[in-house]
Amino acid sequence: MAPATLENPVEPRIVDTQPTPWLLCRAGTVLCALPLGQVVEVMRLLPIETVAGAVPPVRGLCIIRGAPVPVVDAGSLLGEHAMRAERLVAIRIGERRVALAVGSVLGIHRIEAQALHGLPPLLRDAASETIAAIGTLDAQLMFFLNTARIVPQPLLEGLAPAGGAA
């Protein structure tokens, strides 16, 4: 596939016509959606230990089911300030787990592929690492997260062992 340019934008190709289940969360003032197939569990906020040198969206580590798991602040990830989290959403990234700190969990919604839109050309370079698509819900902008890119791979490898719970 050719790289995206202003003359040749690369739009994500959405071929599935069936509605897909997404877990909707609030991160500060922003709505975000996580693919339900990658959500492991939703839980109350747990104690988080900071880790020196972690990139800004990473708050630190918490213990989930006996294993250390990196915690990412969804507000910071989406360009807002670090937010007051009320819930953690554990997600699967390959064989590892990451906890996404969110303000609230709104529930599961089935969303048709036609409702998803690629990022506008001016934002592709800025947000394409973490935002897979955008959409709206009741006139509010909603970000569909690319869960595989929430934590940079080198940091993920340094924080949690492969396999197991983390």
C-alpha positions as CSV (number, residue, x, y, z in Angstrom):
1,M,0.0,0.0,0.0
2,A,1.4,3.4,-0.9
3,P,2.1,5.9,1.8
4,A,-0.5,8.6,2.5
5,T,0.1,12.0,1.0
6,L,-2.2,15.0,0.5
7,E,-2.5,14.0,-3.2
8,N,-2.9,10.3,-2.3
9,P,-4.7,9.9,1.0
10,V,-4.9,6.3,2.3
11,E,-8.4,5.7,3.7
12,P,-8.9,2.7,6.0
13,R,-10.8,0.1,4.0
14,I,-13.9,-1.1,5.8
15,V,-15.3,-4.2,4.1
16,D,-17.4,-5.7,6.9
17,T,-21.1,-4.6,6.7
18,Q,-22.2,-6.2,10.0
19,P,-22.4,-4.0,13.1
20,T,-19.4,-4.6,15.3
21,P,-19.6,-4.4,19.2
22,W,-17.5,-1.7,20.8
23,L,-17.0,-0.8,24.4
24,L,-17.7,3.0,24.8
25,C,-15.9,4.9,27.5
26,R,-15.5,8.5,28.5
27,A,-12.0,10.0,28.8
28,G,-12.4,13.5,30.2
29,T,-14.7,15.2,27.7
30,V,-14.0,12.7,24.9
31,L,-15.8,9.6,23.9
32,C,-13.7,6.6,22.9
33,A,-14.5,3.2,21.6
34,L,-12.5,0.0,22.1
35,P,-13.1,-3.2,20.0
36,L,-15.0,-5.5,22.3
37,G,-12.9,-8.5,21.1
38,Q,-9.8,-7.0,22.7
39,V,-11.5,-6.1,26.0
40,V,-10.6,-8.5,28.8
41,E,-12.4,-6.9,31.7
42,V,-13.7,-3.7,33.2
43,M,-12.9,-3.0,36.9
44,R,-12.8,-0.3,39.5
45,L,-9.7,1.8,39.8
46,L,-6.8,-0.1,41.4
47,P,-3.6,1.4,43.1
48,I,-1.2,2.5,40.4
49,E,2.6,2.7,41.0
50,T,4.5,5.3,38.8
51,V,7.4,4.1,36.7
52,A,10.4,6.4,36.2
53,G,10.9,7.3,32.5
54,A,7.5,6.1,31.3
55,V,6.1,8.1,28.4
56,P,3.4,10.7,29.4
57,P,0.2,8.6,28.6
58,V,1.6,5.8,30.8
59,R,0.6,6.3,34.4
60,G,2.6,3.4,35.7
61,L,1.8,-0.2,36.7
62,C,-1.0,-1.9,38.7
63,I,-1.5,-5.5,39.7
64,I,-4.3,-7.3,37.9
65,R,-4.9,-10.9,38.8
66,G,-1.4,-11.1,40.3
67,A,0.5,-9.7,37.4
68,P,2.0,-6.2,36.7
69,V,0.1,-4.4,34.0
70,P,0.9,-1.0,32.4
71,V,-1.8,1.6,32.9
72,V,-2.4,4.2,30.2
73,D,-4.4,7.4,30.8
74,A,-7.0,7.6,28.1
75,G,-7.3,11.4,28.5
76,S,-3.6,11.9,27.9
77,L,-3.6,9.5,25.1
78,L,-6.3,11.5,23.3
79,G,-4.7,14.9,23.8
80,E,-6.5,16.0,26.9
81,H,-4.8,16.5,30.3
82,A,-4.4,13.6,32.6
83,M,-7.9,12.9,33.9
84,R,-9.4,11.6,37.1
85,A,-10.0,7.9,36.3
86,E,-12.9,5.9,37.9
87,R,-12.4,2.7,36.0
88,L,-9.8,0.5,34.3
89,V,-10.4,-1.4,31.1
90,A,-8.0,-4.3,30.7
91,I,-7.3,-4.8,27.0
92,R,-5.4,-7.5,25.1
93,I,-2.5,-6.3,22.9
94,G,-1.1,-9.4,21.3
95,E,-0.1,-11.7,24.2
96,R,0.1,-8.8,26.7
97,R,-2.4,-6.8,28.7
98,V,-2.7,-3.1,29.2
99,A,-5.1,-1.3,31.5
100,L,-6.7,1.8,30.1
101,A,-7.7,4.3,32.8
102,V,-11.0,5.9,31.8
103,G,-13.5,8.3,33.5
104,S,-16.5,6.1,33.0
105,V,-17.7,3.1,31.0
106,L,-20.9,3.8,29.0
107,G,-21.6,0.3,27.8
108,I,-21.4,-1.9,24.7
109,H,-22.7,-0.5,21.4
110,R,-23.0,-2.2,18.0
111,I,-21.7,0.2,15.4
112,E,-22.0,-0.3,11.6
113,A,-18.8,0.1,9.6
114,Q,-20.3,2.8,7.5
115,A,-20.5,5.0,10.6
116,L,-16.7,5.0,10.9
117,H,-14.6,7.6,9.1
118,G,-10.9,7.8,8.5
119,L,-8.9,10.7,10.0
120,P,-8.9,13.9,8.0
121,P,-5.6,14.4,6.1
122,L,-4.3,17.1,8.4
123,L,-4.7,14.8,11.4
124,R,-3.4,11.5,10.0
125,D,0.2,12.0,11.1
126,A,-0.7,13.4,14.5
127,A,-3.2,10.8,15.6
128,S,-2.9,7.7,13.4
129,E,-0.8,5.8,16.0
130,T,-3.7,5.6,18.5
131,I,-6.9,6.5,16.6
132,A,-8.1,4.0,14.0
133,A,-11.2,5.9,13.0
134,I,-13.6,8.6,14.1
135,G,-17.4,8.8,14.3
136,T,-20.2,10.5,16.2
137,L,-22.7,9.4,18.8
138,D,-25.6,11.7,19.6
139,A,-23.7,14.6,17.9
140,Q,-20.5,14.0,20.0
141,L,-17.2,13.1,18.4
142,M,-16.0,9.6,19.1
143,F,-12.5,8.2,18.7
144,F,-12.2,4.5,17.8
145,L,-8.9,3.4,19.3
146,N,-6.2,1.4,17.7
147,T,-5.5,-0.7,20.8
148,A,-2.4,-2.3,19.3
149,R,-0.6,1.1,19.4
150,I,-1.7,2.4,22.8
151,V,1.7,1.6,24.3
152,P,4.9,1.8,22.3
153,Q,6.3,-1.7,21.8
154,P,9.7,-1.1,23.4
155,L,8.0,0.3,26.5
156,L,5.5,-2.6,26.6
157,E,8.3,-5.1,26.4
158,G,10.1,-3.4,29.3
159,L,7.1,-3.2,31.6
160,A,5.3,-6.6,31.3
161,P,6.4,-10.1,30.5
162,A,5.0,-11.8,27.4
163,G,2.5,-14.5,28.0
164,G,0.6,-14.9,31.3
165,A,-1.7,-12.1,32.5
166,A,0.3,-9.1,31.6
